[in-house]
Amino acid sequence: LQLRAHPVERRTHMVSHQHGMTVTKTLWEGEAEPQCQSFSYSQAELRGLMPEGASLLLLRVLACRWAVPPDLVFPAIDTEGQLCASSY
């Protein structure tokens, strides 16, 4: 059995606007046409949003303090572009 290389590329593009945010996820598999999905979220849904970079910074601060407050949960956007909960 011989398998050929099958490149896969994923991109997530987030645009903030006055009504909230639009997340567009694009997937390229090999030579096929790209597949796009878009999700829109209101400002109310995004209140307290923890972007990936801020999450890493928070983890470092919590590690330095050796303490995590109980029930520390923030809204986040997962790898699929969907809104989810990030708990520590």
N, C-alpha and C positions, 0 to 999 in steps of 0.2 A: 504494500500500500504506500503510495507516494502522494503527499499533500503539497499543493502549491501555496505560495504566500497569499494571504487574503487580508490586505490592509483594512483596518477599521479606524475611522477618525470620528471623534465626538467633540462637538463644540456647544457651549452654552453661552448665550448672549443675554445679558440683563440690562434693561433700559428703565431708568426711573423717570417718572413724569408726575405732573401735579395730582393725578387721580390715583396713583399707585405705582405698579411696576409690571412690565411685560417681560417674560422669560421665553426665549426662543431656543429650542434644542434642535441641533442639526446632526444627523448621523450619515456618514458615508461608509459604505461597505463595498470594497473592491471597485469595480467599474460601474456599479449600479447608480441610478439617479439618487441624489441625496434625499433623505426623508426629514421633513421639518415638522415640528410641533410647537405651538405657542400656547402659553398660559398667561393669564392676566390676573393680578391680585390687587385688591383695593388697599388704600392706606390703612384702613382699620384691620385688615387681615395681617398686614406687615408690621403692625405696632410691636416694637421690641425685637424686630428681626436681627438675628445674629449671623452676619456674613462669615464666611470661612476664615478669613484672616483675623477677624475679631475673636472668633471662637478659639483659635490657636493662642492668641495673646491672653485671653481669659484663662485658658488651661495652664499657661505658664505662671500667671499670678496666683492661681489657686494652689499650684504645686509649691510655690515659694512660701505660701502661708500655711501650708499643710492643713488646709481646712476647706471643706466644700459645704456651703449652706444647704440645709435639707430642701428637697423639692425644687432645685434650681433647674428651671425649664425655660427655653426660649424657642420662638418660631425660627425655622431655618429652611433652606431650600436644598433638597437632596440632589443626587447626581442625575436624576431623571427630570429635574426642573419642577418637581411638585413641592408644595408647602408641607413641612413636617415639623415635628417637635424634636428639639435637641435637648437631651437631659444630661446632667453631669453627676 
